């Protein structure tokens, strides 16, 4: 991972380019914002946007959160699903784990360093988007509460942490790419789909199990701050999954 | 053997993979024995060759020693420490070249030495010697090196810290004969300094050239541990017997003897036998016959190995 820093930086830079794009669209969109707002009330868009569709898109910040929020959800989904899951399994696939673990490195530390690298690269997403959003807002001469924007970015990062830890746990359990990706896909994509499903009746409680329901852009912008109860749930789940990944990797045998 | 003399002690090691599992007559899982009741010890300052056919349990045993595998029964101690409980302490003193060595492709050899040197510091003087002995360009990325050159990098990584105990799983596979010879020289040099080497190989010439003792494992069981010098004289001999008349023992008579491994009728009155350990029971059988010629020769080392491999 240390040697792949360029690839690690390139993706966040590429993703953050959504901000200049949104900035460039805003002046022409602003003219027709009212009619778009009506279209967004349709059930299809509501399902697509989930809790992001709550904002007022006739304002710059509402439009920004809708566009960037959707992008960030997809980033969280794919980054958390694929990258931590591959942290160990790629070493198993390439057979490099055998040599590395013959050195006096505690397994938990090895895993922590790998996950640390993932967290270091992941922080680039919120940092770059925040910086470009501030620059874009000033460029447009619009207003936006940068404090709330900061909270949204913190929420995004914590979701990347918690879902990434779940994905890492899958890697520790299975030590094999296809099964790990299937498990992490089922767990993370499943949670995402859960938030997008219509009313499930008696099974609605399942929606509460989705981490995508917590620290969402819609909730944070609505409250104007970080909901501490949601924060503790996301961080708690992340820490438990991380501890589980360390424990399983430390205890399990490397039979492959 | 005192603890100070023993570097590795494997005692009644048993490792079984998976389990027999069938539902409605359909087999879903199978139990595979990796190692069964394997016991042996490796002494300080020796090169111990670990031999056996493919799938015999060599790599299983090595991976169990390194605590990669959980053993079901038995115990393993390295430097008198438990292989599982004291795994980190043990790893400070070992060097390892795995079977099918794989290195980080985007690193150069030098970067790998620096990176792994952070976990187990290298001996700078010995590293210089290794650089001069192995002709691999350490400034090149691993992905652009040939298999043989990667193997050389693996050997440099394992040897550079001058560890007390080297575990080498087919260390010279892919090396050209000159490099393999250089590797053998280095192993002997390390041995002369009191380092211990546990080496698995299919190359019998290599084993003969460097090993002091060997252990042969077959179908998960250790079937022989012996000084290499004793192997030929003690374990296998070729006997040629030419009888004076057509009154000869039957092939079954020979095969009925415990020491006789195989019999080949090479003429009307001539037999060639392979026997192990003791010729006395054969000689007793022969006392009832007239013999024209009898020759007993030591088998070659290759014949000894093949005998145990088959």
HADDOCK unambig.tbl for C-alpha pairs under 7 A between the chains (distance, minus, plus):
assign (segid A and resid 3 and name CA) (segid B and resid 106 and name CA) 6.61 0.50 0.50
assign (segid A and resid 94 and name CA) (segid B and resid 102 and name CA) 6.71 0.50 0.50
assign (segid A and resid 95 and name CA) (segid B and resid 102 and name CA) 5.60 0.50 0.50
assign (segid A and resid 96 and name CA) (segid B and resid 102 and name CA) 5.17 0.50 0.50
assign (segid A and resid 96 and name CA) (segid B and resid 103 and name CA) 5.71 0.50 0.50
assign (segid A and resid 96 and name CA) (segid B and resid 104 and name CA) 6.77 0.50 0.50
assign (segid A and resid 98 and name CA) (segid B and resid 98 and name CA) 6.88 0.50 0.50
assign (segid A and resid 99 and name CA) (segid B and resid 96 and name CA) 6.97 0.50 0.50
assign (segid A and resid 99 and name CA) (segid B and resid 98 and name CA) 6.62 0.50 0.50
assign (segid A and resid 102 and name CA) (segid B and resid 91 and name CA) 6.18 0.50 0.50
assign (segid A and resid 102 and name CA) (segid B and resid 96 and name CA) 6.61 0.50 0.50
assign (segid A and resid 103 and name CA) (segid B and resid 91 and name CA) 5.61 0.50 0.50
assign (segid A and resid 103 and name CA) (segid B and resid 92 and name CA) 6.81 0.50 0.50
assign (segid A and resid 103 and name CA) (segid B and resid 119 and name CA) 6.28 0.50 0.50
assign (segid A and resid 103 and name CA) (segid B and resid 120 and name CA) 6.81 0.50 0.50
assign (segid A and resid 104 and name CA) (segid B and resid 88 and name CA) 4.99 0.50 0.50
assign (segid A and resid 104 and name CA) (segid B and resid 91 and name CA) 4.98 0.50 0.50
assign (segid A and resid 104 and name CA) (segid B and resid 92 and name CA) 5.46 0.50 0.50
assign (segid A and resid 104 and name CA) (segid B and resid 119 and name CA) 6.28 0.50 0.50
assign (segid A and resid 105 and name CA) (segid B and resid 88 and name CA) 6.98 0.50 0.50
assign (segid A and resid 253 and name CA) (segid B and resid 68 and name CA) 5.41 0.50 0.50
assign (segid A and resid 253 and name CA) (segid B and resid 69 and name CA) 4.85 0.50 0.50
assign (segid A and resid 253 and name CA) (segid B and resid 70 and name CA) 5.95 0.50 0.50
assign (segid A and resid 254 and name CA) (segid B and resid 68 and name CA) 5.08 0.50 0.50
assign (segid A and resid 254 and name CA) (segid B and resid 69 and name CA) 5.94 0.50 0.50
assign (segid A and resid 255 and name CA) (segid B and resid 69 and name CA) 6.37 0.50 0.50
